[in-house]
Amino acid sequence: MARGSLGLAGGGDYDNQHNEGTTIMKRSHVLGLLLLAIFASASFETSSVAALETNNPRFENCTEVEKSAGKFTNRGCTSGAGSWETKILVAGEEAGYLIEASGNQTILIKASSTLAIKCTSVASKTNSEFTGSRFIGSNLPNAGKTLETLEYKGCEIEGKAKCEVKSPGVPGGTVLTTLLKSKEVYSTKTGAIDENQSETKTLIEPAERTLIATIEFAVKSGQMEEFPCPSKSTVEGKILAENIKASEHLEKHEQSFKEGAYWENVSNKTSAEQKVGTLTAFGVPTTISGKSLVYYYWFVNGAFYWWWT
C-alpha cells in the first residue's frame, strides 16, 4: 500500500456492513466526549451529479501517488505538481484515525446539585473485535461516517475525590463508551445550501439503541466515606461536535463538543433546523464539553493531511 493510501474494505456503507454483522477492524469518534471529527468533501464528482444531487460532507486526504502523477509537490496538497494527490474516501473504503484529548473532557449533570465528572484523556479503545476508529467512505449525496469506541481516563467527580468513577469491567478512573457511529452534517442552513465544508459538525450516537456509557461510583479503597457517592448511572442520547477549520488541510483537526443545532441535505433539499435532543445521565439533562484532536492512523514520516470536502 502506497504511503498515504486509504485502506479498502469490502463494499457498502456502514449501515449495510453493521446490519450484516461485519466486523470492522482498525482505526482511532468519544464520550467527548466524545468524539471525533472528520472532514467532508462535498466536491462534486461530475457536473451532472452537482445538478441532480444535494450533497453532504465527506472525508478527503492527501495521498502519495507515482512520481509526477499528482497535482501537488507537498504532503499537504497545497502547491506544485508532483507525487501527491487529493483522494476522497468513497463507499467501500475505510481509513483508520486516532483521537487524543485537547484539555479536560467534562460530563456536567444538571441536577438540583450539579455534578461534574472530569477526565484528563481520551483515546480509541482496542480489543479483539474492534481496533481503533474508522472513517467510513461514502458516495454522493451521502455523508461520510465513522465508527469507534472511546476510552476516557483520569476521570473524577469534581469536589468528591474519594468517590471512584468507572465503567463496569474496567479500572477505576476509566469510562468506556459503547460502540459509537457518526455522520457529517452542516452547522448552518446556509452552509448546507452552499455545501460549505468550512461549516460542518459531527453527529455522534450509539451504534445500537441509546446507551453511550454506563458509569459506576464507589468509595475508593482505603478511604472513609465522609459523603455519599452517587449511584450507578447511564449516559444516553446523542452528541454534537463542531469540526474546527474543517476545510483546511491539516495534520490534526480539532473537534469541540457542545450543544447546538445542525442541518443536512436530504432528498435533494436542505432539512429544517435539527436538534440532537436531550443528553441524559441519572435521568436528568446532561452536557458533554471538551475538545479532541483527530488524525489519520497511517502517520508516516510526520503526517497525513486531511479535511472535509
C-alpha positions, -999 to +999 in steps of 0.1 A: +000+000+000+015+034-010+022+058+017-009+078+025-032+054+006-066+046+021-073+011+034-100-007+014-129-027+029-154-050+013-181-028-003-211-010+010-217+017+035-216+015+073-253+008+078-252-022+055-220-035+070-233-032+105-266-049+098-248-079+082-226-082+113-195-074+095-166-067+119-148-036+111-111-037+120-086-009+129-086+029+134-088+058+161-152+092+171-160+096+223-177+103+250-162+137+241-168+130+245-165+122+227-157+121+196-145+126+166-142+146+140-137+143+103-138+162+074-160+161+045-157+168+009-188+179-009-168+183-040-188+172-070-179+140-088-193+153-121-212+184-132-243+163-138-242+150-103-239+186-090-270+195-109-291+165-097-279+159-061-279+179-029-247+167-012-234+162+023-198+164+037-173+136+031-137+129+041-107+137+019-069+133+024-036+140+007-022+107-006+011+098-023+010+086-059+035+078-086+062+104-091+049+133-113+014+117-114+000+140-088-011+176-088+009+186-057+045+185-046+038+186-008+020+162+015-005+189+024-017+190-012-015+228-014+011+236-041+030+225-072+028+193-093+045+161-081+038+129-063+009+139-040-028+140-049-061+145-031-083+115-025-120+114-014-129+084+008-157+067-012-181+039-004-163+006+002-132+024+015-122+029+052-093+046+069-081+045+105-078+075+127-066+083+162-080+106+188-063+124+217-077+149+242-071+186+239-076+196+276-101+181+300-133+164+290-163+172+312-197+155+318-219+180+335-251+166+351-276+193+357-294+180+387-305+200+418-269+198+430-247+200+399-224+170+394-193+173+371-171+144+360-138+155+345-115+132+325-079+141+316-076+119+284-095+102+257-084+076+231-098+048+209-103+015+226-086-015+211-098-051+217-101-084+199-132-074+180-126-037+172-093-019+168-092+019+168-116+042+150-126+042+113-136+067+087-163+051+065-163+063+029-195+073+010-207+083-024-226+114-032-250+126-019-244+106+013-223+119+042-191+104+054-194+083+086-173+070+114-173+041+138-155+040+172-153+030+209-138+056+232-119+052+264-117+081+289-091+081+316-083+101+347-120+106+354-130+120+388-160+137+403-152+173+409-152+181+446-155+143+455-120+129+450-128+100+474-155+087+450-142+064+423-156+068+388-155+039+363-174+018+338-182-019+345-152-042+340-125-015+336-100+001+361-110+030+384-110+064+367-118+049+333-151+055+314-157+033+283-183+040+257-204+016+237-197+013+200-205+047+185-212+058+150-214+093+135-222+111+103-211+145+090-237+173+089-237+211+084-235+237+112-257+263+095-286+263+070-267+284+045-237+261+049-259+232+038-274+251+009-240+263-003-223+229+006-197+249+025-172+225+040-159+250+065-192+248+083-196+212+094-203+192+125-201+156+135-233+140+149-224+111+173-247+085+186-247+049+198-245+023+170-273+005+187-302+019+208-294+050+230-267+040+255-234+059+253-218+047+285-225+032+319-208+049+349-204+034+384-195+052+416-179+038+448-158+050+477-122+045+469-103+017+487-089+027+520-110+059+522-136+068+548-170+076+534-175+112+546-200+120+519-222+095+499-211+088+464-236+089+436-254+058+424-247+040+391-259+058+360-261+056+323-253+083+297-279+082+269-286+103+238-266+119+210-236+143+209-227+171+185-192+182+178-181+212+158-154+205+132-129+234+137-112+246+105-129+217+087-120+226+051-083+234+059-056+208+050-043+199+085-025+170+102-048+171+132-084+185+132-099+198+164-134+190+175-153+209+201-182+192+219-211+214+227-249+217+224-264+232+193-283+226+161-274+211+127-287+208+091-282+181+064-293+177+028-320+151+024-339+141-007-324+169-028-333+196-003-319+211+029-336+200+061-351+222+087-331+230+118-325+198+137-316+193+174-299+163+189-324+160+217-316+159+254-285+140+266-292+124+300-274+109+330-293+099+362-324+106+341-317+144+340-303+167+313-265+164+309-239+181+287-206+169+275-179+195+268-142+195+258-120+193+227-103+164+210-078+161+181-084+136+153-057+124+128-051+097+103-039+063+117-012+059+090+011+086+104+042+081+083+072+104+082+054+131+101+018+133+090-010+129+066-032+159+059-069+156+057-101+177+057-139+177+050-149+181+014 
